[in-house]
């Protein structure tokens, strides 16, 4: 076998292995499995989500910033957005697995969604070098936000 053919054989085997593993994950991103295109049933962390920390992430304008697009039961914060659906009673409409997928990457459910992918790093465009391969939220923050959203049972 020529040296050139040997190199191509090794490269071909490497591509086959990568195809079996799936897309490359960014810095600190754990693998997850989307089921039926509607949910991520397994939590991203071993530690359960904390609703109080999740609420803090959701209203933090530099982290979750959910208020920029959603009306939420957070009266002390002004200027709620109306681009996305109201999050009042969201726990009555979705379970934790469905909410987890929407926080991780809402475009899986709705490709036309304006909601950013808070836990996706691949396939994004025009990402600043400082943020490339890093999710907006880490796995624990995703679980905390999901735990908080699961407390939102009161309708507006």
C-alpha positions, -999 to 999 in steps of 0.1 A, spaced: 0 0 0 14 34 -9 19 60 17 -9 82 2 -34 53 3 -25 45 39 -32 82 48 -66 81 31 -74 48 48 -66 63 82 -85 95 75 -115 75 62 -116 54 94 -115 86 115 -144 101 96 -164 69 101 -157 70 138 -168 107 141 -200 99 122 -209 73 148 -201 96 177 -222 125 163 -214 162 161 -185 176 180 -195 192 213 -182 225 225 -163 233 256 -180 219 286 -210 206 267 -222 171 277 -238 148 252 -276 145 253 -303 126 234 -333 142 217 -363 118 217 -390 120 190 -378 155 182 -398 169 212 -378 162 244 -345 155 261 -357 131 288 -324 127 307 -311 156 328 -278 171 317 -264 169 352 -264 145 381 -274 173 405 -311 182 403 -320 217 391 -326 244 416 -357 266 409 -343 296 428 -310 296 409 -330 290 377 -352 320 383 -320 341 388 -306 329 355 -339 334 337 -341 371 347 -304 379 344 -301 401 313 -266 386 307 -275 349 310 -309 335 303 -325 369 296 -359 352 292 -376 385 299 -364 400 267 -389 378 248 -414 363 273 -439 377 297 -432 360 330 -446 361 366 -418 384 377 -435 416 387 -404 433 401 -387 432 367 -399 458 341 -400 454 303 -411 419 295 -410 410 259 -438 396 238 -420 380 209 -422 346 225 -452 329 242 -461 339 278 -444 317 304 -473 319 328 -485 283 333 -458 269 311 -455 238 334 -491 230 326 -483 228 289 -449 210 289 -431 185 310 -395 189 321 -381 169 292 -399 191 267 -388 223 284 -352 210 285 -352 207 247 -366 241 243 -339 257 265 -311 236 249 -322 243 213 -357 255 205 -350 252 168 -352 214 170 -389 218 177 -395 250 156 -368 258 130 -383 293 126 -380 301 164 -362 333 173 -352 317 206 -314 312 209 -299 278 215 -287 281 250 -268 249 250 -258 243 214 -224 252 201 -223 237 166 -238 250 134 -240 286 147 -230 316 125 -213 349 132 -202 339 168 -175 361 183 -142 342 188 -145 348 226 -178 328 226 -171 302 200 -176 266 211 -191 277 244 -228 274 253 -247 304 266 -257 284 297 -238 255 313 -255 222 319 -264 230 355 -279 264 346 -301 246 320 -313 222 347 -319 251 371 -339 270 345 -360 239 337 -366 234 375 -378 270 377 -400 268 346 -416 237 362 -428 259 391 -447 281 367 -482 266 370 -502 298 376 -519 312 345 -520 349 338 
